[in-house]
Amino acid sequence: MLTLKGKSVFAGITIGPLALFHRNTISTASHTVENPEVEVIRFQKARDESIEQLKGLYDKAVQKVGEEQAAVFEVHQMMLEDDDYVDSVEEKIRNGKINAEAAVDQTAQELADMFRHMEDAYMQARAADVLDISRRVEQQLCGGAGIDFSKYDHVIIAADDLAPSETLQLDTDRILGFVTSSGSTNSHTAILARTLGIAAVVNTGNQLHNDVDGLMAIIDGLTGMVYIDPDEDTLSQMRIKQQEEKACKARLEQVRHVPTVTRDGRVIKLFANIGNPGNLPQVLANDAEGIGLFRSEFLYLENSDYPTEEQQFEAYKKTLEVLEGKTAVIRTLDIGADKQVDYFDLAPEVNPAMGMRAIRICLTRPDLFKTQLRALCRASAFGKLAIMFPMIISVAEVRKAKKILEEVQIELDEKAIAYDKDMEVGIMVETPAAAVMSDELAKEVDFFSIGSNDLTQYTLAIDRQQTALDAFFDSHHPAVLRLIQQTIENGHKAGIWVGICGELGADLTLTETFLRMGVDELSVSPPAVLPLREKIRSLDLNKA
């Protein structure tokens, strides 16, 4: 039995086979081959595998965001089946006697360059597509990436850590849990685990290899322990612990479909955080009262080019229709920092967490911003939608963002396109600057949502993705709590509601503290909703 110790992300117990997430380095360097036909066969096999991947991604995307947005994967399939593309690669292999990887890369660069020089904007955009499909084929030629689900129905995934684009492509219905050798409790792997409500342990420090692939594993999310190839005694103890966890879940059913109200009658809005429409079943299954943070950047991370207004509109509209009148607070795109997208062409930065990200991109690329705002406004006609601007540091930024929103709404009025004219507009308070200036910012918006993860990061000057600094990353630091209290008080003085949407919102040791501060709303990962409601309903704020 191999025993690992890491940081717990979600306090669950899970038992199942371990599957390694394979990620091979892509090399497209050209070299001469003796038998070009062998390389042609390698290319054809990799192309076929890529097409099958895309078919699976299309089916998954249809379920998540509808046919229109999923169409990009059909387009990519068609491009891989295009005779000109295939003939170009195979001609380079045969005539140049070069390896398949190099032939694919050369074809990709030539076609992308051709598309870029076309006059039609639609055709210019195909440059990114041809590069994307070629990278997928190159990945297959270099050994592939991802999880081999063919051997198991459900698996515990082991990896070093997973990038946002990698987590988006996982078949989440078949994942039992995560074990990562690096990463932090704020990583994208951790966020996904909390959203799905599955056990996860990160930063074990132990890189796992092929010899453990397929072995039985146990994740104890209560202690941060991982057992690989467990002995009978450990397995028996963990099964008992798993039954106790199920009994706890059964108890929480008693607070399903009841008001989130304290014993002394204080009503709290209890919302959920999600990363894409695919998480909506978790929102409903866990009885959240709405969505307090919808991370809209999934639309940009899933695409190989800027998502169109229609793609975004359909995703937001579907979300509102599923919620059936419940509120959805949608954050405008928060690309940058640890969420990089190639086609944004952001310049390399020494410290991207403090660089070009979120509202800064939107205000410097107003056309990009307007596309998203138009989609949001149009969707607001189908439910209760609120817009939230992230990474605000000044009143001037809020006014600029609101002015662009106003321009969009005027354009919609001129075209007689419906939208909710009473739609709330708020900001995330996730910088010390926003918290300190919250008295002035509160006059500009309808609500505040405190992003405790970034607020802690920027207040303490600690990169929350830097695991070596975890010992110094104290989200309970008095400075962080003072800024939260100041923000709540200033929001209430201006007559607006204030919520918390970071991980602290689900911290049951702080629930009473936040309620005594006067917080109006808490937005947490879906599985944290019922435990938090149980906690809130046990409190009497009239008692000292």
N, C-alpha and C positions, 0 to 999 in steps of 0.2 A: 504494500500500500504506500502510495506517495501522498504526503500531506503538505498542503500549501496554505500560507496565511496571507490574506490581503485585506482590502478595505471593502466593507459591505456596501452595496448600492441599494438593494431592496431586501427587506427582511423576510425572505421566504426560504423554504427547503425544497430542493428539487433533486431528483435522482434519474439518471438516464445515461445513454451512451455519449461519449465525448467525440466531437468532430472538429478537426483542425481547419481553420480558415487559411487557405493557401493563397499566397500572393507572390507571384514570381516577377522578377525584374524584367522589363521589356528591353531587348537589345535589337536594334535595327541596323547594326553595322553590316556592311556588305562584304561578302567573301565568296570566292569562286567555289563552285560545287562540281563534282565529277559526274553526277547523274541528275540532270535537271528534272527528269520525270518524277523522281522521288520527291523533289521539292514541290512540283505541281500537285502531287497527291496530298502532301502535307498542307498546302494552301487550301485545296478543295475541302479537306476534312475540317480545317479550322474555320472556313467560311460556313460550312454546314452547321457546325456547333454554334457559331455566332448567330445564325439565323434562328436556330432552336431557342437560344437564349432570348432573342428579341421577341419571339412568339410568346414566351412565358412572361416577359416584361409587359407585353401588350395586354395580355389577359389580366395580369395583376393591376395594371394601370386603369383598365376599364372598370374594375371593381372599385378602385379608389376614387378616381376623378372623372370617369365617364369616357365615352368613345372619342370625343373631340380632342381631348388632351392626350389620350393614349395613341393618337394617330401618328405621332412622331416615331413610334417604334415600328409601325407598319411602313412608314417612309424609309426607315433605315433597312428594313428587310428588302424592300424593292431595290434600294441602291446596291445592296450586296448581291442581288440577283441580276443586276444590269450587265448586259453583255460587254459593253465598252469597258466597264470596270474590271470584269473578270478577264477579258482578253488582254487588257493592258498588263495585268499582273503576270499572267501566264507567258505572254510574249517576252517580258523582261527576264523571267526565269530561264526560258529556253534559249533566247538569243544572247542574253548576257551571261548565261551560266552562273547566275547568282542565287543566293539563298532566298527563301520565300519571304522572310521578314523584311529584307532590304527591298524586294520587289514591291511588296505591299506599301512600304513607306514611300518609295519613289513615286508610285502611282498616286498615292494620297496627296503628296505635295504638288504634283503636276495638276491634278484635277482641282485641288483647292485654289491654286493660283489662277487657273482658268476661270473658276467661278467668281473669284474676287474682282476680276477685271471686266466682268459683264456689267452692263448698264442697269439691268433690272435688279431692284433691291432684293426681291424674293430669291433670285438666282445667286446673288452675292451671299445670301445667308446660307446657302447650301455648302459653302466652303467648310463651315464648322461641322456639318453633318458628315461629309466625306472623311474628315479627319477623325471623327468620333467612331464611325464604323470600322475604319482601318485600325484604330487603336484596339478595338474589340477583337479583331482578327489577330493582330499582333500578340495580344495577351494570350489567346488560345495557342498560338504557335510557340509561345515561350512557357507553356505549361498550364495556362489557365489561372483563374482566381476564383475564390469563393468556397462554397461548401458542397461536398458530394452528398446529396440527399438520397441518392439511389439505394444506399444500404440501410437507411433507417427512416422510420416515419417521423420521429421527433428526436432532436439532439440538443446537447449542451455545446455551445460554440466556444472554442478556445482560440485566442488570437493574441497578438501583441497589443493591438488596439484597432479600432475601426474608424475610418474616416466617414464623414456624413454621407458621401456618395455611396460608400459601401453598405452602410446600414440601410439605406433606402432600397437596395436591391435584394435584401434578404427576404426569404419567405417566412415572415414573422409568425404565421400560424403553426409552424413546425419547430419553433425554438423553445426549449425548456429553460434555458438560462445562459449566462455568459461567464467566462473566466478569461481575464486578460492579464498579461504579465506587466503591462504598463498602464497608462491612462489614469485619470483621476475620477473622483466621485462626481465631477462636473462634465465629464467627457460625453461625447455623443452616444457611446455605447451605454453609459450609465443612464442618460436621459431616455433612451429607447427602452431599457430594462424597466425603469420606473413607470413609463407610459404603459407598457404591456403588463406590468405587475408580475414580472418573473424574476427569480433569484439571480443575483449577479455579484461577483466579487472581482474587483479590479486591483491592479498594481501588486500582484503577488511577487513580482521580481523574478519569476521563474519562466523562462521561455520554453514552452512545450514543443516536443518534436514528434515525428511520425510514429515512434514506438508506443505512444499512448493513444493514437488515433483508434477509435472504436471501443476503447475500454470503458467499463462502467465508472461513472463519476457521481459525486454528491457535492452539491453546493449548500453550505449552511450560511444563509444570508443573515442569520441572527448573530453569528460570531465572526464571520469573515473567513471561515475555514473551508477548504476544498479538499476532498478525499478522492483520489484516483485509484481504481482497482481496490476498493475497500474490502477489509476482512469482514467476516460474518458478524462479529460483535459490533463493529462500527455501523454496518448496514442495518442491523436490528435496532440500534439506538436511534439512528436517523429516521427510520420508518416510524418509530414511536413519536419522535419529535414532529414529524410531518403530520401525523394524525392529530396532535395537539394544535398544530397550526390550522388544520381544517376545522377543528372545533371552535377556534377563535373567529374564523371567518363566518361560521354559522351564527355565532353570537352577534356579529355585526349586522346580520340581516334584520335584526330588530329595529335598526335605525334607517332602514331603507324606506323611502317614500314618506318620511316624516319631516317636519320643518327643522331647519338648522337654527335653533333658538336656545339661548341659555336658560337656566332655571328661573332667572329673574326677568325673562321676557325680551332679552336683546336678540334681534334677528340679524343674522350674518348671511351674506351671499356666499355660497360655496360652489365655486366653479372649477373647471379642469383646464390643464394645459395640454395642448396637442401639437404634433408636428406636421400632420397632414390629414386629409379627410379619411384616410384609412384607419385613423385612430378613433373615429366617431363611434364605432361599436363599443369601445372601452368607456367612452363618455356616458353612453346610455346605460351600459351594463353596471356601471358603478354609481348610477343615480346622481350625477353632477347636475347642478341647476343651470348650467350654461358653460360657455367657454370663456375663460378669462385671459387666455393667451393662445392665439393661433399663430404659429410660426410660419409665415407665408413663404419663407425662403426655400421651402421644399420644392416649390415650382421652378425655381432657378437651379437648384442642385440636381434635379432629375433631368433637366433639359440640356441639350447640347448647344442651344442658342436661346436668346431671350424669349421667354414665354409670351405668347401673344395676348392681347386684351381678352379675346374670346376664351382662350385656355384658362386664364385666371378667373374670368367671370363665371365660367361653368363650375370651377372648383369651389368658389365662394358661395355660389347659388345652391349647389348641392348641399353644402354644409348647413346653410340656413334652413333648407327644406327638411333635412333630417332632424334638426333641432326643434322644428315645429313651434316656433314662437319664443324659444329660449334665446338669450343673448349670446352673441359671438363677438368677442373683442379680438379683432384681427390686427396684428402688428405688421406694419409695412416692412419691406424687405430689410433683413439684417445680415447682408453678405459682408464679407471681410473678416478680419481677425482669424479665427480658426475655421471659418467656412469660406473657403476659396473656390471660385468658379473660373475656369480657364478663359471663357469667352468674355469675361469682364475686363480682361487685360489690365489688371491692377498692377502697379509697379511694385517690385519687391520692397519689403519694409523690414527694418531691423526689429521693430516692435509693433507688429500689426494690430495687437489689441488696442493700441493707442493711435492707430493710423486711420486710413481711409476705409470707413465701414459705415453701415447702417444709414442714418439720416444724412451723413456727409456725402455719401455717394448719391443719394436721391436729390439733394440740393445742388450738386454740381452736374447732375445729369437729369435735368427737369423733364425731358421727353420720356425717359425711362420711368420716372416717378409718375408722370401723368398717365401713362399706360396702366399702371397698377391702380391709381386712384380712380380712373374711369371704371375699371372692372369692379372695384369695391363699391363705388356709388351705385352702379347699375344693379349689383347684387343686393344692395340694401333695400330695394323695392320688394324683395321676396322674404324678408324676415327682419329680425332685430339685430342690426350690425353696428358695431362701433369701431372706429379707426383709432389706432394707437401708434404714435411716432416714437421710435427707439433712439437711445443714445443722445438725448437732448442735453445741452449744456447752457443754453441761453434763451432769453425771451426772443431775441432776434431770429433764432432758428425756428422757433414755433411760429412766429408771424410769417416767415418766408414759406414754411410748409403749408400753413393755412391759406396763404395767398394763392399758392399753386392749386390747392384743393378748390378754392373759390373759382379760379379760372376754369377748372374742369367742370364744375357745376353750372357755370354760366353757359359753357358749350353744350352741356346736356339739356339745359333749358331751351336753348335756341333750336335744338333738334327735337324738342318735346319728348325726351327720353326720361322715363320715370326714375326717381330715386327718393330716398327718405330724407326730407328736408330737415327733420328733427334729429338726424343721426348724431350721436355723441362723438366728440373728438377729444382724445386724451393723449397723454405722454407717459412713457416709462421714465421713472426716476431711478436711474441706475448709475449716475455719476454724483460725486460729492457736490459738484457745481450745481446740479439740478436740485439736490436736497437743500443746499444753503440758500438757493434762490427760489425755493418753493413758494414763498409768500407772493412773489411777483408772477411766477409761472402759473399759479393757481387762478389768476385773473384772466388767463388766456384760454383755458381749456375746461372741459366738462368733468374730467376725472384724472386721477393719478393712479398708476400701477407701479408699485415699487419692485424693481428687479433686484432682489437681494443678492443673487450670485455675482453680478457685475458690480453692484454697489460695494460689496465686501472686497472684491478684487481691487477696485480703484481707490477705495478708502485706505486699505492696508498696503497698497503698492506691491501686491503679490499676484503674479500671473496664476490664475486658477487652474491652468492646464499644466503647470510646472509641478510635477509630483514631488520633486525633491524639497519643495517648500510647504508641503502639506502640514508639517508640524507647526508652522507659523500662521497658517490660514485659519483664523478663528472667526467664524461667522457670528459668534456671540460677543464679539469685541464690543465694549461699551461705546466706542465711537460709531460703530455701525448702528447699534440700537438707538443712540441719540439722534442720528440722522433720520432714522425711520420715524421716531416720535415727532421730530420737528416737522417732517413732511406731512404726517397725519394732521397735526395741529394746524399747520398753515392751510392745508386743503380744506379743513372744516371751517376755518375762519372765512374762507372765500365761498363757502356753500357748495363745495364739490365733494364727491365721494372718493375714498382712497382705499386701494387694495394692495395686496402683496402677492406677487406671482412667482417669486423665486423659491428655491428649495426650503428656505426658512419658513415659508407658509405652511409646510407639512411637518414642521418640527413641533411635536406635541409638548415638548418641554417649554416652548415659548408661546403656545396658544393663548394662555391666560394673560401673559404679558402684552401680547398684541391687542387682545380684546380690551384690556384696561387702557391701552393707548388710544383706543377708539377706532381701530381699523373696521372698515365696513364690509370688506370682501377679501376672501382668501381663494387663490387659484392654485391648484396643486395637480400632480400627476393623477390620472383617474383612479388607480387603486388606493390612493391616500384619502379619497373623499369620505368613505364610510368611517374609518378610524377617526378622522378629524371631526366628523359630525358627532360621533359618540362622545368625544372629548368636550366639544362645545356644549352639548346638551347636559353635561355633568357639572358645568360651571355655574356658580352664583356670584356675579360681580358685585353684589351688594355686601357680601361678606368681606371683611378685611383680610 
